[in-house]
Amino acid sequence: MVRGVGAYLPERRMTNAELATLVDTSDEWIVQRTGITQRFIAAPEETTSVLATRAAMAALSTANMTAADIDLVIVATSTPDYTFPATATQVQAALGIHHGVAFDLQAVCSGFVFAIATAEKFLSSGSHRRALVIGAETFSRLLDWTDRTTCVLFGDGAGAVVLEAEDGGSAFEMGGIVSTHLRSDGRHREKLYVDGGPSATKSVGHLRMEGREVFRHAVGMVDGVVRDAFALANITAADLDWFVPHQANRRIIDSSAVRLGIDAGKVVTTVQIHANTSAASIPLALSVACADGRIKKNDLVLLEAMGGGFTWGSALIRW
């Protein structure tokens, strides 16, 4: 059961106009191709764990819980504070949690969906009771700010949800995670990757992407995991209350919704506000849609994402 949702964005807002002073681009060019109007950039002292901790605190507040209620912390991120320890342990310490377990999960932009699926396994097994699932990124640290094909797309931020195990009853009827469907295919590494790492280059590296190839695969790949969710729950797109996709690109979001037969009025789109924040994008969108009253108790909500690797997945949730 989802008990709370929270988010955090850095103070610094970078508009397309400011970005146009750094690289050969324009507000019109960016909006037309991506739908993005701005992104947020973390300050030097705002590490991924700092963003994650603030989002977690916001989620705990909406859940009317304290950190002492949490016994599982999962942080989905591709931009950890350190190679080790895990960013999740830094969040755990910052929140004052001295029990349970905390670890990171890396599936790039699909990370939050993968983390939701992982948390559900822990909670349904009975080993843990309440989880903080966080997507947090400082992707600005990975960008080549001279490459206009990538630096215009990404931003920093964090979002979190509090999940609680429920005893008995169907998640579809009573609330909770109805199903998750995850996929990976490592043959596509060159299409979206970071050209650095401690083992390969002893460096952080920069994000590299074949934009057209990523677009083509993104629209097609998510189709399968979404239809798997529909089939397992015996529903159609018409039964959904809300569709919350990974906020990568407005054109990808719109194309996916059309392909799946999902009404445009049911699509939560926030990419224009915070750009692509990788694993943080879905919980950021959830936070907006919950705060403005769109997503309500008992709503049927579908999440989907696709990221580097490639990885992709869906999660169907009764709110």
C-alpha positions in Angstrom: 0.0 0.0 0.0 1.3 3.5 -0.9 1.2 5.6 2.3 3.0 8.7 1.2 4.8 10.5 -1.6 7.4 13.2 -1.5 9.9 15.1 -3.7 12.7 17.5 -3.7 14.2 19.7 -6.4 17.3 21.8 -6.1 16.9 25.6 -5.8 18.8 26.4 -9.0 16.5 26.5 -12.0 18.1 26.5 -15.5 15.9 27.7 -18.2 16.3 26.9 -21.9 17.3 30.5 -22.4 20.2 30.1 -20.0 21.2 26.9 -21.6 21.3 28.6 -25.0 24.1 30.8 -23.7 26.2 27.7 -23.1 25.6 25.6 -26.3 24.2 26.2 -29.8 20.5 25.7 -29.1 17.3 27.7 -28.4 14.2 27.5 -26.4 12.2 26.8 -29.5 14.5 23.9 -30.6 14.4 22.2 -27.2 10.6 22.6 -26.6 9.8 21.4 -30.1 11.8 18.2 -29.8 11.5 17.4 -26.1 8.8 19.5 -24.4 11.3 20.6 -21.8 11.3 24.2 -20.7 13.6 24.0 -17.7 15.6 21.8 -15.4 17.0 22.0 -11.9 20.8 21.7 -11.1 22.1 20.6 -7.8 24.5 22.8 -5.9 28.0 21.4 -5.3 27.0 20.4 -1.7 23.8 18.8 -2.8 24.8 15.2 -3.4 22.4 12.5 -4.4 22.0 11.4 -0.8 21.1 15.0 0.2 18.4 15.1 -2.5 17.2 11.6 -1.6 17.0 12.4 2.2 14.9 15.6 1.6 12.5 13.7 -0.7 12.3 10.9 1.9 11.4 13.4 4.7 8.7 14.8 2.5 7.3 11.3 1.8 7.3 10.4 5.5 5.5 13.6 6.3 2.6 12.9 3.9 2.5 9.3 5.3 2.3 10.6 8.8 5.2 8.4 9.8 8.6 8.9 11.2 11.9 7.4 10.2 11.6 4.9 13.0 8.7 3.3 11.2 10.9 2.3 8.2 12.8 -1.0 8.0 13.8 -1.0 4.3 15.4 1.8 2.3 16.0 1.4 -1.4 17.6 4.1 -3.5 17.4 3.9 -7.2 20.3 5.9 -8.7 23.0 6.0 -11.4 24.8 8.9 -9.7 25.7 7.6 -6.2 27.6 9.9 -3.8 30.5 7.4 -3.7 31.4 4.1 -5.4 30.7 2.8 -2.0 29.1 2.9 0.6 25.6 2.8 -0.9 23.8 6.1 -1.1 20.9 4.4 0.7 23.0 3.9 3.8 23.8 7.6 3.8 20.1 8.4 3.6 19.5 5.8 6.4 22.1 7.5 8.6 20.8 11.0 7.8 17.3 10.0 8.8 18.5 8.4 12.0 17.5 4.9 11.1 19.6 2.3 12.9 17.7 -0.8 12.1 16.5 -2.7 9.0 18.4 -2.7 5.6 19.4 -0.1 3.1 20.9 -0.6 -0.4 21.1 1.0 -3.8 19.6 -0.3 -7.1 21.0 0.6 -10.5 18.8 0.3 -13.6 19.2 3.9 -14.9 15.9 5.5 -15.8 14.0 2.3 -15.0 15.5 2.3 -11.5 12.4 3.5 -9.6 10.2 0.8 -11.2 12.8 -1.9 -10.5 13.0 -0.6 -6.9 9.2 -0.7 -6.5 9.3 -4.3 -7.7 12.1 -5.2 -5.3 10.5 -3.6 -2.3 7.2 -5.4 -3.1 9.1 -8.7 -2.9 10.5 -7.8 0.5 7.2 -6.6 1.9 5.1 -9.5 0.5 7.5 -12.0 2.0 6.9 -10.7 5.5 10.5 -10.0 6.1 9.9 -6.2 6.3 7.0 -4.0 7.0 7.5 -0.5 5.7 9.8 0.7 2.9 11.1 4.0 1.6 11.6 3.7 -2.1 13.6 6.6 -3.5 14.7 7.7 -7.0 17.4 10.3 -6.8 19.9 11.6 -9.3 22.5 14.3 -9.9 22.7 13.7 -13.6 24.2 17.2 -14.2 27.5 15.7 -12.9 27.5 13.2 -15.9 26.7 15.7 -18.7 29.0 17.0 -21.4 27.9 20.6 -21.4 29.2 21.1 -24.9 27.0 18.4 -26.3 23.6 19.9 -27.1 22.0 16.6 -28.0 22.3 15.4 -24.4 22.8 18.3 -22.0 19.4 19.8 -22.8 17.6 16.7 -21.7 18.6 16.1 -18.1 18.3 17.6 -14.7 18.6 16.7 -11.0 16.1 15.8 -8.4 14.6 13.2 -6.1 11.3 11.6 -5.3 10.2 9.0 -2.8 7.3 6.8 -1.8 6.5 5.1 1.5 5.1 1.6 1.1 3.5 -0.5 3.8 2.8 -4.2 3.8 -0.9 -5.1 4.0 -2.2 -8.4 5.4 -4.8 -10.3 3.3 -6.9 -9.2 0.4 -6.2 -8.6 -3.2 -4.0 -5.6 -4.1 -6.2 -5.0 -7.1 -9.2 -4.7 -4.8 -7.7 -3.5 -1.5 -4.8 -1.4 -2.7 -1.1 -1.9 -3.2 1.2 -3.1 -6.0 -0.9 -5.2 -8.3 1.9 -6.4 -10.6 5.4 -5.6 -11.8 7.0 -6.6 -15.1 10.7 -6.1 -15.7 13.0 -6.7 -18.7 16.6 -6.1 -19.7 18.7 -6.5 -22.8 22.4 -5.8 -22.5 23.0 -5.8 -26.3 22.0 -2.2 -26.5 24.7 -0.6 -24.3 26.2 1.6 -27.0 22.9 3.4 -27.6 22.7 4.9 -24.1 25.7 4.7 -21.7 28.3 6.6 -19.7 31.8 6.4 -21.1 33.5 6.1 -17.7 33.6 4.0 -14.6 36.0 3.0 -11.8 36.9 -0.4 -13.4 36.9 0.6 -17.1 38.4 4.1 -17.1 39.0 5.1 -13.5 36.9 8.2 -14.2 33.3 9.3 -13.9 32.8 9.9 -17.7 30.0 11.5 -19.6 26.6 10.4 -20.8 26.5 9.3 -24.5 23.3 8.6 -26.4 22.0 7.7 -29.9 18.8 9.7 -29.6 16.9 8.3 -32.6 17.7 4.7 -31.6 16.6 5.3 -28.0 13.4 6.9 -29.1 12.6 4.0 -31.4 13.3 1.3 -28.8 11.6 3.2 -26.0 8.2 3.4 -27.7 8.3 -0.3 -28.7 9.8 -1.9 -25.6 7.4 -0.5 -23.1 4.5 -1.7 -25.1 5.1 -5.3 -24.0 5.5 -4.8 -20.3 2.4 -2.6 -20.2 0.3 -5.1 -22.1 1.6 -7.8 -19.7 0.2 -5.8 -16.8 -3.1 -5.4 -18.6 -3.3 -9.1 -19.3 -2.5 -10.2 -15.8 -5.0 -7.9 -14.2 -7.6 -8.6 -16.9 -8.0 -4.9 -17.7 -7.7 -2.6 -20.7 -6.3 0.9 -21.0 -9.8 2.3 -20.4 -9.7 0.9 -16.8 -6.7 3.0 -15.9 -7.2 6.2 -13.9 -3.7 7.5 -14.5 -0.6 6.7 -16.6 2.7 7.9 -15.1 5.5 7.2 -17.5 9.2 8.0 -17.2 9.6 11.7 -18.0 12.2 11.5 -20.7 10.8 13.3 -23.6 7.3 14.6 -24.4 7.3 13.0 -27.8 8.1 9.6 -26.3 5.4 10.0 -23.7 2.7 11.0 -26.3 3.7 8.3 -28.7 3.6 5.6 -26.0 0.1 6.7 -24.9 -1.2 6.7 -28.4 0.3 3.2 -29.1 -1.2 1.8 -25.9 -4.6 3.4 -26.4 -4.4 5.5 -23.2 -6.5 8.7 -23.2 -4.3 11.8 -23.2 -6.2 13.2 -20.3 -5.0 10.3 -18.1 -1.3 10.9 -18.8 0.7 12.6 -16.1 3.4 14.7 -17.8 5.9 16.8 -15.8 9.0 16.6 -18.1 8.5 20.2 -19.0 9.0 21.2 -15.4 12.1 19.2 -14.4 13.4 17.5 -17.6 14.7 13.9 -17.5 15.8 13.1 -14.0 16.3 9.4 -14.7 15.3 7.3 -11.7 13.8 10.3 -10.0 11.4 11.3 -12.8 8.5 8.9 -12.0 8.3 9.7 -8.2 8.6 13.4 -9.0 5.6 13.1 -11.4 3.7 11.1 -8.7 4.4 13.8 -6.2 3.0 16.5 -8.4 -0.1 14.5 -9.3 -0.8 13.6 -5.7 -0.3 17.1 -4.5 -2.7 18.7 -7.0 -5.3 16.1 -6.3 -5.3 14.1 -9.5 -4.2 10.8 -8.0 -6.6 9.8 -5.2 -7.2 6.8 -3.0 -8.4 3.7 -5.0 -7.2 5.1 -8.3 -5.5 2.5 -10.7 -2.1 3.9 -11.6 0.3 2.5 -14.2 4.0 3.3 -14.1 6.4 2.5 -16.9 10.0 3.3 -17.7 12.9 2.5 -20.0 16.5 3.2 -19.5 20.1 2.5 -20.5 21.2 -1.1 -20.7 18.5 -1.4 -22.0 16.2 -1.9 -19.0 12.5 -1.4 -19.0 9.5 -2.2 -16.8 6.0 -1.5 -15.6 4.2 -1.4 -12.2 0.5 -1.4 -11.8 -0.7 0.1 -8.5 -4.0 0.4 -6.8 -3.5 3.7 -4.9 
